[in-house]
Amino acid sequence: MKVAAKHVLDNGGNAGVDRIDTVEFKENYAVHMRELYREFLENRYQPKPALRVFIPKSDGRQRPLGIPTVKDRIAQAAVRGILEPIYEKEFCDCSLGFRKGKSQIDAINKIEEYKEQGYKWVLDADIKGFFDNIDHELLIKFIRQKVTDGWVIEIIKSWLTMGVMKDGEYIPTKKRTPQGGLC
């Protein structure tokens, strides 16, 4: 959890619905971390809804993001630390997006490698509305293929269904995955 907290706090970022940003979290670090640890230990951890914000897209539309609390981002980073080594070995070597230690330069180098092998086409694909249409049951079924720890499964379910707060109104999430957190 200390490694997860360091990652989140070094990254900075805005406050979630509890209005505690990374600076304030650091000021009361021991108290916040002890609280999170106890919630995990006593199986009382329950994420707060994400704070709904919108960022502009290049085409003028708005992309919704959900900003989890700092505490929830630390919890997500801790679980990611467990899951990442399990799933990392499943990725193809040409799959470079949003992976630890991978960059745009790696993608360019991979394209150059394929070009030298005689390939002539590059496909850059994005599935419109992908994160808005993720089926929770299907995702959990997929995760269960590699993860058998019920605690991990339940905490992932809690993040999927934590909902969002928009203009002071709670909006539940029955499908989709939050964009803006670590998971």
Backbone as JSON Lines, residues from 0, in Angstrom:
{"i":0,"aa":"M","n":[0.83,-1.2,0.0],"ca":[0.0,0.0,0.0],"c":[0.87,1.26,0.0]}
{"i":1,"aa":"K","n":[2.03,1.18,0.63],"ca":[2.93,2.34,0.64],"c":[3.42,2.66,-0.77]}
{"i":2,"aa":"V","n":[3.72,1.62,-1.55],"ca":[4.16,1.82,-2.93],"c":[3.02,2.44,-3.74]}
{"i":3,"aa":"A","n":[1.81,1.94,-3.55],"ca":[0.65,2.49,-4.25],"c":[0.43,3.95,-3.88]}
{"i":4,"aa":"A","n":[0.53,4.25,-2.58],"ca":[0.34,5.63,-2.13],"c":[1.4,6.55,-2.71]}
{"i":5,"aa":"K","n":[2.63,6.11,-2.73],"ca":[3.71,6.94,-3.29],"c":[3.42,7.25,-4.75]}
{"i":6,"aa":"H","n":[3.01,6.24,-5.5],"ca":[2.7,6.44,-6.92],"c":[1.59,7.48,-7.09]}
{"i":7,"aa":"V","n":[0.5,7.31,-6.36],"ca":[-0.65,8.22,-6.49],"c":[-0.27,9.62,-6.04]}
{"i":8,"aa":"L","n":[0.38,9.74,-4.9],"ca":[0.69,11.06,-4.37],"c":[1.75,11.78,-5.2]}
{"i":9,"aa":"D","n":[2.71,11.04,-5.75],"ca":[3.7,11.65,-6.64],"c":[3.07,12.13,-7.93]}
{"i":10,"aa":"N","n":[2.0,11.45,-8.35],"ca":[1.31,11.81,-9.59],"c":[0.45,13.06,-9.42]}
{"i":11,"aa":"G","n":[0.09,13.38,-8.18],"ca":[-0.75,14.54,-7.94],"c":[-2.19,14.27,-8.34]}
{"i":12,"aa":"G","n":[-2.86,15.28,-8.8],"ca":[-4.23,15.1,-9.24],"c":[-5.22,15.82,-8.34]}
{"i":13,"aa":"N","n":[-6.42,15.92,-8.84],"ca":[-7.49,16.65,-8.16],"c":[-8.15,15.83,-7.07]}
{"i":14,"aa":"A","n":[-8.9,16.52,-6.25],"ca":[-9.68,15.88,-5.2],"c":[-10.92,15.24,-5.81]}
{"i":15,"aa":"G","n":[-11.42,14.22,-5.14],"ca":[-12.68,13.6,-5.53],"c":[-13.82,14.24,-4.75]}
{"i":16,"aa":"V","n":[-14.89,13.47,-4.54],"ca":[-16.07,14.01,-3.87],"c":[-15.82,14.4,-2.42]}
{"i":17,"aa":"D","n":[-14.79,13.84,-1.8],"ca":[-14.48,14.19,-0.4],"c":[-13.68,15.49,-0.29]}
{"i":18,"aa":"R","n":[-13.28,16.05,-1.44],"ca":[-12.55,17.32,-1.53],"c":[-11.16,17.28,-0.87]}
{"i":19,"aa":"I","n":[-10.61,16.09,-0.7],"ca":[-9.25,15.94,-0.17],"c":[-8.32,15.7,-1.35]}
{"i":20,"aa":"D","n":[-7.46,16.68,-1.64],"ca":[-6.52,16.5,-2.74],"c":[-5.24,15.84,-2.23]}
{"i":21,"aa":"T","n":[-4.3,15.63,-3.11],"ca":[-3.07,14.92,-2.73],"c":[-2.26,15.7,-1.7]}
{"i":22,"aa":"V","n":[-2.28,17.02,-1.77],"ca":[-1.54,17.84,-0.8],"c":[-2.11,17.63,0.6]}
{"i":23,"aa":"E","n":[-3.42,17.73,0.73],"ca":[-4.06,17.54,2.03],"c":[-3.9,16.1,2.52]}
{"i":24,"aa":"F","n":[-3.98,15.14,1.6],"ca":[-3.79,13.74,1.98],"c":[-2.4,13.55,2.58]}
{"i":25,"aa":"K","n":[-1.39,14.16,1.95],"ca":[-0.01,14.05,2.44],"c":[0.12,14.65,3.84]}
{"i":26,"aa":"E","n":[-0.6,15.75,4.09],"ca":[-0.52,16.41,5.4],"c":[-1.0,15.5,6.52]}
{"i":27,"aa":"N","n":[-1.94,14.62,6.24],"ca":[-2.47,13.68,7.23],"c":[-2.25,12.24,6.77]}
{"i":28,"aa":"Y","n":[-1.11,12.0,6.16],"ca":[-0.8,10.73,5.53],"c":[-1.01,9.54,6.47]}
{"i":29,"aa":"A","n":[-0.43,9.58,7.64],"ca":[-0.5,8.44,8.57],"c":[-1.94,8.11,8.94]}
{"i":30,"aa":"V","n":[-2.73,9.14,9.2],"ca":[-4.13,8.93,9.57],"c":[-4.9,8.31,8.41]}
{"i":31,"aa":"H","n":[-4.76,8.89,7.22],"ca":[-5.49,8.39,6.04],"c":[-5.08,6.96,5.7]}
{"i":32,"aa":"M","n":[-3.8,6.69,5.74],"ca":[-3.33,5.34,5.37],"c":[-3.75,4.3,6.41]}
{"i":33,"aa":"R","n":[-3.69,4.69,7.69],"ca":[-4.13,3.77,8.74],"c":[-5.61,3.45,8.56]}
{"i":34,"aa":"E","n":[-6.41,4.47,8.23],"ca":[-7.84,4.28,8.0],"c":[-8.09,3.34,6.82]}
{"i":35,"aa":"L","n":[-7.4,3.56,5.72],"ca":[-7.56,2.7,4.55],"c":[-7.13,1.27,4.86]}
{"i":36,"aa":"Y","n":[-6.01,1.12,5.53],"ca":[-5.52,-0.21,5.89],"c":[-6.54,-0.95,6.77]}
{"i":37,"aa":"R","n":[-7.09,-0.24,7.76],"ca":[-8.09,-0.87,8.64],"c":[-9.36,-1.26,7.87]}
{"i":38,"aa":"E","n":[-9.78,-0.4,6.96],"ca":[-10.95,-0.72,6.15],"c":[-10.72,-1.98,5.33]}
{"i":39,"aa":"F","n":[-9.53,-2.1,4.76],"ca":[-9.19,-3.32,4.02],"c":[-9.17,-4.52,4.96]}
{"i":40,"aa":"L","n":[-8.47,-4.39,6.06],"ca":[-8.29,-5.49,7.01],"c":[-9.61,-5.98,7.57]}
{"i":41,"aa":"E","n":[-10.51,-5.05,7.87],"ca":[-11.8,-5.38,8.48],"c":[-12.91,-5.57,7.44]}
{"i":42,"aa":"N","n":[-12.51,-5.58,6.17],"ca":[-13.46,-5.77,5.07],"c":[-14.58,-4.73,5.09]}
{"i":43,"aa":"R","n":[-14.22,-3.48,5.4],"ca":[-15.19,-2.38,5.46],"c":[-14.98,-1.37,4.34]}
{"i":44,"aa":"Y","n":[-13.97,-1.59,3.51],"ca":[-13.68,-0.61,2.45],"c":[-14.84,-0.52,1.48]}
{"i":45,"aa":"Q","n":[-15.28,0.69,1.22],"ca":[-16.34,0.96,0.26],"c":[-15.96,2.26,-0.45]}
{"i":46,"aa":"P","n":[-15.75,2.22,-1.76],"ca":[-15.34,3.45,-2.45],"c":[-16.45,4.49,-2.47]}
{"i":47,"aa":"K","n":[-16.05,5.72,-2.51],"ca":[-17.01,6.81,-2.67],"c":[-17.3,6.97,-4.16]}
{"i":48,"aa":"P","n":[-18.43,7.56,-4.51],"ca":[-18.7,7.81,-5.94],"c":[-17.6,8.7,-6.52]}
{"i":49,"aa":"A","n":[-17.35,8.52,-7.8],"ca":[-16.37,9.36,-8.49],"c":[-17.0,10.73,-8.77]}
{"i":50,"aa":"L","n":[-16.19,11.74,-8.79],"ca":[-16.63,13.09,-9.13],"c":[-16.66,13.22,-10.64]}
{"i":51,"aa":"R","n":[-17.83,13.47,-11.24],"ca":[-17.97,13.59,-12.68],"c":[-17.5,14.97,-13.14]}
{"i":52,"aa":"V","n":[-16.54,14.96,-14.05],"ca":[-16.08,16.18,-14.7],"c":[-16.03,15.9,-16.2]}
{"i":53,"aa":"F","n":[-15.96,16.94,-16.98],"ca":[-15.9,16.79,-18.42],"c":[-14.67,17.51,-18.96]}
{"i":54,"aa":"I","n":[-13.99,16.87,-19.89],"ca":[-12.86,17.51,-20.55],"c":[-13.19,17.62,-22.04]}
{"i":55,"aa":"P","n":[-12.74,18.71,-22.67],"ca":[-13.06,18.89,-24.08],"c":[-12.27,17.93,-24.97]}
{"i":56,"aa":"K","n":[-12.95,17.44,-26.03],"ca":[-12.3,16.63,-27.04],"c":[-11.96,17.52,-28.22]}
{"i":57,"aa":"S","n":[-11.09,17.04,-29.08],"ca":[-10.64,17.85,-30.23],"c":[-11.78,18.19,-31.18]}
{"i":58,"aa":"D","n":[-12.85,17.38,-31.2],"ca":[-13.97,17.65,-32.11],"c":[-15.04,18.54,-31.5]}
{"i":59,"aa":"G","n":[-14.76,19.1,-30.3],"ca":[-15.7,20.0,-29.65],"c":[-16.62,19.33,-28.65]}
{"i":60,"aa":"R","n":[-16.72,18.01,-28.7],"ca":[-17.55,17.31,-27.72],"c":[-16.83,17.25,-26.38]}
{"i":61,"aa":"Q","n":[-17.54,16.76,-25.38],"ca":[-16.99,16.64,-24.03],"c":[-16.84,15.17,-23.68]}
{"i":62,"aa":"R","n":[-15.72,14.82,-23.07],"ca":[-15.5,13.45,-22.61],"c":[-15.69,13.4,-21.11]}
{"i":63,"aa":"P","n":[-16.59,12.52,-20.62],"ca":[-16.8,12.43,-19.18],"c":[-15.66,11.66,-18.5]}
{"i":64,"aa":"L","n":[-15.22,12.18,-17.37],"ca":[-14.24,11.5,-16.53],"c":[-14.83,11.38,-15.14]}
{"i":65,"aa":"G","n":[-14.43,10.36,-14.43],"ca":[-14.8,10.2,-13.04],"c":[-13.55,10.28,-12.19]}
{"i":66,"aa":"I","n":[-13.48,11.25,-11.3],"ca":[-12.3,11.41,-10.46],"c":[-12.57,10.76,-9.11]}
{"i":67,"aa":"P","n":[-11.89,9.63,-8.84],"ca":[-12.05,8.99,-7.53],"c":[-11.35,9.82,-6.46]}
{"i":68,"aa":"T","n":[-11.69,9.56,-5.21],"ca":[-10.97,10.2,-4.11],"c":[-9.52,9.71,-4.12]}
{"i":69,"aa":"V","n":[-8.64,10.45,-3.47],"ca":[-7.24,10.04,-3.38],"c":[-7.15,8.67,-2.72]}
{"i":70,"aa":"K","n":[-7.92,8.48,-1.66],"ca":[-7.92,7.19,-0.95],"c":[-8.33,6.05,-1.89]}
{"i":71,"aa":"D","n":[-9.35,6.28,-2.71],"ca":[-9.79,5.26,-3.65],"c":[-8.75,5.01,-4.74]}
{"i":72,"aa":"R","n":[-8.05,6.07,-5.17],"ca":[-6.99,5.89,-6.16],"c":[-5.84,5.05,-5.58]}
{"i":73,"aa":"I","n":[-5.55,5.24,-4.3],"ca":[-4.51,4.43,-3.66],"c":[-4.96,2.97,-3.58]}
{"i":74,"aa":"A","n":[-6.21,2.74,-3.22],"ca":[-6.73,1.38,-3.19],"c":[-6.66,0.74,-4.58]}
{"i":75,"aa":"Q","n":[-7.03,1.51,-5.6],"ca":[-6.96,1.0,-6.97],"c":[-5.53,0.68,-7.37]}
{"i":76,"aa":"A","n":[-4.59,1.54,-6.99],"ca":[-3.19,1.3,-7.33],"c":[-2.67,0.06,-6.62]}
{"i":77,"aa":"A","n":[-3.1,-0.17,-5.39],"ca":[-2.67,-1.36,-4.65],"c":[-3.16,-2.63,-5.34]}
{"i":78,"aa":"V","n":[-4.42,-2.64,-5.77],"ca":[-4.96,-3.82,-6.46],"c":[-4.33,-3.95,-7.84]}
{"i":79,"aa":"R","n":[-4.1,-2.84,-8.51],"ca":[-3.41,-2.9,-9.81],"c":[-2.05,-3.56,-9.65]}
{"i":80,"aa":"G","n":[-1.36,-3.27,-8.55],"ca":[-0.07,-3.89,-8.3],"c":[-0.16,-5.41,-8.19]}
{"i":81,"aa":"I","n":[-1.29,-5.9,-7.78],"ca":[-1.52,-7.35,-7.7],"c":[-1.86,-7.9,-9.09]}
{"i":82,"aa":"L","n":[-2.71,-7.2,-9.82],"ca":[-3.23,-7.71,-11.1],"c":[-2.27,-7.53,-12.28]}
{"i":83,"aa":"E","n":[-1.52,-6.46,-12.27],"ca":[-0.67,-6.15,-13.42],"c":[0.28,-7.28,-13.8]}
{"i":84,"aa":"P","n":[0.99,-7.88,-12.84],"ca":[1.89,-8.98,-13.23],"c":[1.14,-10.2,-13.79]}
{"i":85,"aa":"I","n":[-0.08,-10.41,-13.35],"ca":[-0.88,-11.53,-13.84],"c":[-1.25,-11.33,-15.3]}
{"i":86,"aa":"Y","n":[-1.71,-10.13,-15.63],"ca":[-2.21,-9.87,-16.98],"c":[-1.14,-9.39,-17.95]}
{"i":87,"aa":"E","n":[-0.06,-8.84,-17.47],"ca":[0.97,-8.3,-18.35],"c":[1.48,-9.36,-19.32]}
{"i":88,"aa":"K","n":[1.66,-10.57,-18.85],"ca":[2.2,-11.62,-19.72],"c":[1.19,-12.08,-20.77]}
{"i":89,"aa":"E","n":[-0.05,-11.64,-20.67],"ca":[-1.08,-12.01,-21.64],"c":[-1.08,-11.11,-22.88]}
{"i":90,"aa":"F","n":[-0.48,-9.94,-22.77],"ca":[-0.51,-8.99,-23.88],"c":[0.46,-9.39,-24.99]}
{"i":91,"aa":"C","n":[0.07,-9.09,-26.22],"ca":[0.97,-9.27,-27.36],"c":[2.08,-8.23,-27.26]}
{"i":92,"aa":"D","n":[3.23,-8.54,-27.85],"ca":[4.33,-7.57,-27.79],"c":[4.05,-6.33,-28.63]}
{"i":93,"aa":"C","n":[3.03,-6.38,-29.49],"ca":[2.68,-5.21,-30.3],"c":[1.6,-4.36,-29.64]}
{"i":94,"aa":"S","n":[1.09,-4.8,-28.49],"ca":[0.07,-4.05,-27.76],"c":[0.78,-3.13,-26.77]}
{"i":95,"aa":"L","n":[0.8,-1.84,-27.07],"ca":[1.63,-0.92,-26.3],"c":[0.86,0.16,-25.56]}
{"i":96,"aa":"G","n":[-0.43,0.29,-25.81],"ca":[-1.21,1.38,-25.21],"c":[-1.47,1.19,-23.73]}
{"i":97,"aa":"F","n":[-1.2,2.22,-22.95],"ca":[-1.53,2.28,-21.53],"c":[-0.91,1.14,-20.72]}
{"i":98,"aa":"R","n":[0.3,0.75,-21.09],"ca":[0.99,-0.3,-20.35],"c":[2.22,0.26,-19.68]}
{"i":99,"aa":"K","n":[2.45,-0.23,-18.48],"ca":[3.6,0.2,-17.68],"c":[4.9,-0.03,-18.47]}
{"i":100,"aa":"G","n":[5.71,1.02,-18.54],"ca":[6.99,0.91,-19.21],"c":[6.92,0.98,-20.72]}
{"i":101,"aa":"K","n":[5.74,1.25,-21.29],"ca":[5.59,1.35,-22.74],"c":[5.28,2.8,-23.09]}
{"i":102,"aa":"S","n":[5.7,3.2,-24.29],"ca":[5.52,4.6,-24.67],"c":[5.22,4.72,-26.17]}
{"i":103,"aa":"Q","n":[5.0,5.94,-26.6],"ca":[4.77,6.21,-28.01],"c":[6.02,5.85,-28.82]}
{"i":104,"aa":"I","n":[7.19,6.06,-28.24],"ca":[8.44,5.73,-28.92],"c":[8.5,4.22,-29.18]}
{"i":105,"aa":"D","n":[8.06,3.43,-28.19],"ca":[8.01,1.97,-28.38],"c":[7.1,1.61,-29.55]}
{"i":106,"aa":"A","n":[5.98,2.32,-29.67],"ca":[5.04,2.05,-30.77],"c":[5.69,2.39,-32.11]}
{"i":107,"aa":"I","n":[6.37,3.49,-32.17],"ca":[7.06,3.89,-33.42],"c":[8.13,2.86,-33.77]}
{"i":108,"aa":"N","n":[8.89,2.43,-32.77],"ca":[9.92,1.42,-33.01],"c":[9.32,0.11,-33.5]}
{"i":109,"aa":"K","n":[8.16,-0.27,-32.95],"ca":[7.48,-1.5,-33.38],"c":[7.02,-1.36,-34.83]}
{"i":110,"aa":"I","n":[6.53,-0.19,-35.2],"ca":[6.12,0.05,-36.59],"c":[7.32,-0.07,-37.52]}
{"i":111,"aa":"E","n":[8.44,0.5,-37.11],"ca":[9.66,0.41,-37.93],"c":[10.11,-1.05,-38.07]}
{"i":112,"aa":"E","n":[10.0,-1.81,-37.0],"ca":[10.37,-3.23,-37.04],"c":[9.48,-3.98,-38.03]}
{"i":113,"aa":"Y","n":[8.18,-3.73,-37.99],"ca":[7.27,-4.38,-38.91],"c":[7.51,-3.93,-40.36]}
{"i":114,"aa":"K","n":[7.86,-2.68,-40.52],"ca":[8.15,-2.15,-41.85],"c":[9.35,-2.9,-42.46]}
{"i":115,"aa":"E","n":[10.37,-3.12,-41.65],"ca":[11.55,-3.86,-42.12],"c":[11.2,-5.31,-42.46]}
{"i":116,"aa":"Q","n":[10.14,-5.84,-41.84],"ca":[9.7,-7.21,-42.13],"c":[8.81,-7.28,-43.38]}
{"i":117,"aa":"G","n":[8.55,-6.12,-44.0],"ca":[7.8,-6.1,-45.24],"c":[6.35,-5.66,-45.12]}
{"i":118,"aa":"Y","n":[5.9,-5.39,-43.89],"ca":[4.52,-4.92,-43.74],"c":[4.38,-3.51,-44.29]}
{"i":119,"aa":"K","n":[3.2,-3.2,-44.84],"ca":[3.0,-1.9,-45.48],"c":[1.88,-1.07,-44.87]}
{"i":120,"aa":"W","n":[1.08,-1.64,-43.99],"ca":[-0.08,-0.95,-43.44],"c":[0.01,-0.87,-41.92]}
{"i":121,"aa":"V","n":[-0.51,0.24,-41.39],"ca":[-0.65,0.42,-39.94],"c":[-2.12,0.68,-39.67]}
{"i":122,"aa":"L","n":[-2.66,0.0,-38.69],"ca":[-4.05,0.21,-38.3],"c":[-4.08,0.8,-36.9]}
{"i":123,"aa":"D","n":[-4.66,1.96,-36.78],"ca":[-4.86,2.6,-35.47],"c":[-6.36,2.62,-35.25]}
{"i":124,"aa":"A","n":[-6.83,1.82,-34.3],"ca":[-8.26,1.68,-34.1],"c":[-8.67,2.13,-32.71]}
{"i":125,"aa":"D","n":[-9.85,2.69,-32.63],"ca":[-10.44,3.1,-31.36],"c":[-11.91,2.72,-31.42]}
{"i":126,"aa":"I","n":[-12.37,1.99,-30.43],"ca":[-13.77,1.56,-30.42],"c":[-14.6,2.65,-29.76]}
{"i":127,"aa":"K","n":[-15.46,3.27,-30.54],"ca":[-16.29,4.37,-30.05],"c":[-17.17,3.91,-28.88]}
{"i":128,"aa":"G","n":[-17.1,4.63,-27.78],"ca":[-17.95,4.34,-26.63],"c":[-17.59,3.04,-25.91]}
{"i":129,"aa":"F","n":[-16.39,2.53,-26.12],"ca":[-16.02,1.23,-25.55],"c":[-16.23,1.18,-24.04]}
{"i":130,"aa":"F","n":[-15.66,2.15,-23.32],"ca":[-15.75,2.13,-21.86],"c":[-17.17,2.37,-21.36]}
{"i":131,"aa":"D","n":[-17.99,3.02,-22.18],"ca":[-19.39,3.27,-21.81],"c":[-20.27,2.03,-21.93]}
{"i":132,"aa":"N","n":[-19.76,0.99,-22.56],"ca":[-20.6,-0.17,-22.84],"c":[-20.04,-1.48,-22.29]}
{"i":133,"aa":"I","n":[-19.12,-1.4,-21.36],"ca":[-18.54,-2.62,-20.76],"c":[-19.6,-3.29,-19.88]}
{"i":134,"aa":"D","n":[-19.84,-4.54,-20.13],"ca":[-20.77,-5.34,-19.34],"c":[-20.04,-5.82,-18.09]}
{"i":135,"aa":"H","n":[-20.53,-5.43,-16.91],"ca":[-19.85,-5.78,-15.65],"c":[-19.75,-7.28,-15.45]}
{"i":136,"aa":"E","n":[-20.83,-8.01,-15.72],"ca":[-20.81,-9.47,-15.51],"c":[-19.79,-10.14,-16.41]}
{"i":137,"aa":"L","n":[-19.72,-9.71,-17.65],"ca":[-18.76,-10.27,-18.6],"c":[-17.32,-9.96,-18.16]}
{"i":138,"aa":"L","n":[-17.1,-8.73,-17.71],"ca":[-15.77,-8.34,-17.24],"c":[-15.35,-9.17,-16.03]}
{"i":139,"aa":"I","n":[-16.23,-9.33,-15.07],"ca":[-15.92,-10.13,-13.87],"c":[-15.68,-11.59,-14.26]}
{"i":140,"aa":"K","n":[-16.45,-12.11,-15.18],"ca":[-16.24,-13.48,-15.65],"c":[-14.85,-13.62,-16.26]}
{"i":141,"aa":"F","n":[-14.44,-12.63,-17.03],"ca":[-13.11,-12.63,-17.63],"c":[-12.03,-12.58,-16.55]}
{"i":142,"aa":"I","n":[-12.19,-11.72,-15.56],"ca":[-11.21,-11.59,-14.49],"c":[-11.1,-12.9,-13.69]}
{"i":143,"aa":"R","n":[-12.23,-13.55,-13.44],"ca":[-12.24,-14.81,-12.68],"c":[-11.43,-15.92,-13.35]}
{"i":144,"aa":"Q","n":[-11.19,-15.8,-14.64],"ca":[-10.37,-16.81,-15.32],"c":[-8.94,-16.83,-14.78]}
{"i":145,"aa":"K","n":[-8.46,-15.72,-14.27],"ca":[-7.08,-15.63,-13.78],"c":[-7.01,-15.33,-12.29]}
{"i":146,"aa":"V","n":[-8.06,-14.73,-11.73],"ca":[-8.04,-14.29,-10.33],"c":[-9.11,-15.05,-9.57]}
{"i":147,"aa":"T","n":[-8.68,-15.77,-8.54],"ca":[-9.63,-16.56,-7.75],"c":[-9.91,-15.96,-6.38]}
{"i":148,"aa":"D","n":[-9.17,-14.96,-6.0],"ca":[-9.34,-14.33,-4.68],"c":[-10.64,-13.55,-4.66]}
{"i":149,"aa":"G","n":[-11.6,-14.0,-3.84],"ca":[-12.91,-13.35,-3.76],"c":[-12.85,-11.91,-3.32]}
{"i":150,"aa":"W","n":[-11.88,-11.58,-2.45],"ca":[-11.74,-10.2,-1.99],"c":[-11.41,-9.28,-3.15]}
{"i":151,"aa":"V","n":[-10.5,-9.7,-4.01],"ca":[-10.11,-8.89,-5.17],"c":[-11.31,-8.71,-6.1]}
{"i":152,"aa":"I","n":[-12.03,-9.79,-6.35],"ca":[-13.22,-9.72,-7.22],"c":[-14.24,-8.74,-6.65]}
{"i":153,"aa":"E","n":[-14.51,-8.83,-5.35],"ca":[-15.51,-7.95,-4.72],"c":[-15.09,-6.48,-4.76]}
{"i":154,"aa":"I","n":[-13.81,-6.21,-4.57],"ca":[-13.37,-4.81,-4.59],"c":[-13.47,-4.25,-6.01]}
{"i":155,"aa":"I","n":[-13.17,-5.07,-7.01],"ca":[-13.33,-4.61,-8.39],"c":[-14.8,-4.33,-8.68]}
{"i":156,"aa":"K","n":[-15.68,-5.21,-8.23],"ca":[-17.13,-4.97,-8.4],"c":[-17.54,-3.65,-7.74]}
{"i":157,"aa":"S","n":[-16.98,-3.35,-6.56],"ca":[-17.35,-2.11,-5.87],"c":[-16.93,-0.89,-6.68]}
{"i":158,"aa":"W","n":[-15.8,-0.97,-7.38],"ca":[-15.38,0.16,-8.22],"c":[-16.25,0.29,-9.45]}
{"i":159,"aa":"L","n":[-16.66,-0.83,-10.0],"ca":[-17.51,-0.79,-11.19],"c":[-18.87,-0.18,-10.89]}
{"i":160,"aa":"T","n":[-19.36,-0.36,-9.67],"ca":[-20.71,0.08,-9.33],"c":[-20.73,1.27,-8.37]}
{"i":161,"aa":"M","n":[-19.6,1.94,-8.17],"ca":[-19.54,3.02,-7.18],"c":[-20.33,4.25,-7.6]}
{"i":162,"aa":"G","n":[-20.63,4.38,-8.87],"ca":[-21.41,5.52,-9.34],"c":[-20.59,6.79,-9.42]}
{"i":163,"aa":"V","n":[-21.28,7.86,-9.81],"ca":[-20.64,9.17,-9.94],"c":[-21.53,10.24,-9.32]}
{"i":164,"aa":"M","n":[-20.91,11.32,-8.91],"ca":[-21.63,12.5,-8.44],"c":[-21.47,13.59,-9.5]}
{"i":165,"aa":"K","n":[-22.61,14.05,-10.01],"ca":[-22.61,15.11,-11.02],"c":[-23.54,16.21,-10.54]}
{"i":166,"aa":"D","n":[-22.99,17.4,-10.33],"ca":[-23.78,18.55,-9.87],"c":[-24.56,18.21,-8.6]}
{"i":167,"aa":"G","n":[-23.92,17.47,-7.68],"ca":[-24.53,17.13,-6.41],"c":[-25.52,15.98,-6.46]}
{"i":168,"aa":"E","n":[-25.7,15.37,-7.63],"ca":[-26.64,14.26,-7.78],"c":[-25.88,12.95,-7.98]}
{"i":169,"aa":"Y","n":[-26.27,11.91,-7.24],"ca":[-25.66,10.59,-7.38],"c":[-26.25,9.88,-8.59]}
{"i":170,"aa":"I","n":[-25.38,9.36,-9.45],"ca":[-25.81,8.61,-10.62],"c":[-25.18,7.22,-10.53]}
{"i":171,"aa":"P","n":[-26.02,6.18,-10.36],"ca":[-25.47,4.82,-10.25],"c":[-24.9,4.35,-11.59]}
{"i":172,"aa":"T","n":[-23.99,3.37,-11.51],"ca":[-23.43,2.78,-12.73],"c":[-23.76,1.3,-12.75]}
{"i":173,"aa":"K","n":[-24.55,0.91,-13.74],"ca":[-24.94,-0.49,-13.9],"c":[-24.14,-1.16,-15.02]}
{"i":174,"aa":"K","n":[-23.62,-0.34,-15.92],"ca":[-22.69,-0.81,-16.95],"c":[-21.69,0.32,-17.15]}
{"i":175,"aa":"R","n":[-20.67,0.06,-17.88],"ca":[-19.56,0.98,-18.17],"c":[-18.48,0.85,-17.1]}
{"i":176,"aa":"T","n":[-17.31,1.32,-17.44],"ca":[-16.22,1.4,-16.47],"c":[-15.84,2.85,-16.31]}
{"i":177,"aa":"P","n":[-15.43,3.23,-15.11],"ca":[-15.06,4.62,-14.91],"c":[-13.78,4.96,-15.66]}
{"i":178,"aa":"Q","n":[-13.77,6.14,-16.27],"ca":[-12.55,6.65,-16.88],"c":[-12.08,7.8,-16.01]}
{"i":179,"aa":"G","n":[-10.84,7.75,-15.61],"ca":[-10.29,8.8,-14.77],"c":[-9.58,8.22,-13.55]}
{"i":180,"aa":"G","n":[-9.96,7.04,-13.15],"ca":[-9.25,6.38,-12.06],"c":[-8.11,5.54,-12.62]}
{"i":181,"aa":"L","n":[-7.61,4.67,-11.8],"ca":[-6.5,3.82,-12.23],"c":[-6.98,2.53,-12.85]}
{"i":182,"aa":"C","n":[-8.22,2.17,-12.57],"ca":[-8.71,0.89,-13.07],"c":[-9.61,1.07,-14.26]}
